[in-house]
Amino acid sequence: MKTTLAFFENLTTGKKVLLLFSPIITILVSMKAALLGLLILLFIDLLTGIRKSVHENNVPFNIFKKSFWMNIQSTQLRKSWRKGYEYGIGILVIATLRALIFGKETLITIFSKEFSLIELSIIIPSIIEVWSIFENIEAVSGSNPLKKLFKLFPNSLQMLLGKKKDE
């Protein structure tokens, strides 16, 4: 018992903070593949957004031309940055709730598949990013492959996503 007390008494403030947040860090490290996937989707969305902007302004897509770089606006880049850190804050809040308040894993069943809260906090922004990527592709090419695949989804998912009953 004395060794346990001595351990906690000898901790520095930094180590105490790290000890406090270690459950959250553990959860985030265990989800590193999903988090990396979300970061990749954010980057692809940024690139397709730049492509969309270049297309809408009729600027040739050539990274070696000044006109290409002049087309990129800081306001749009800030929106991408804001979106990324808002996703991060949301994931951290869910991880904190899960680690410090709920304690045990809370599972939610969606379409006969169980997801944890932390998985959903990463899956939902990922779906939003995939949708945004395909919207950017549609703005450039005129067609959205995701909307074409929409007809292959189960009817329950099509209804959830807004299919009209007479379609």
Secondary structure as GFF3:
##gff-version 3
##sequence-region A 1 167
A	DSSP	alpha_helix	2	9	.	.	.	ID=ss1
A	DSSP	alpha_helix	13	30	.	.	.	ID=ss2
A	DSSP	alpha_helix	32	56	.	.	.	ID=ss3
A	DSSP	alpha_helix	66	71	.	.	.	ID=ss4
A	DSSP	alpha_helix	74	96	.	.	.	ID=ss5
A	DSSP	pi_helix	97	102	.	.	.	ID=ss6
A	DSSP	beta_strand	107	110	.	.	.	ID=ss7
A	DSSP	beta_strand	113	116	.	.	.	ID=ss8
A	DSSP	alpha_helix	117	141	.	.	.	ID=ss9
A	DSSP	alpha_helix	145	149	.	.	.	ID=ss10
A	DSSP	three_ten_helix	150	152	.	.	.	ID=ss11
A	DSSP	alpha_helix	155	160	.	.	.	ID=ss12
###
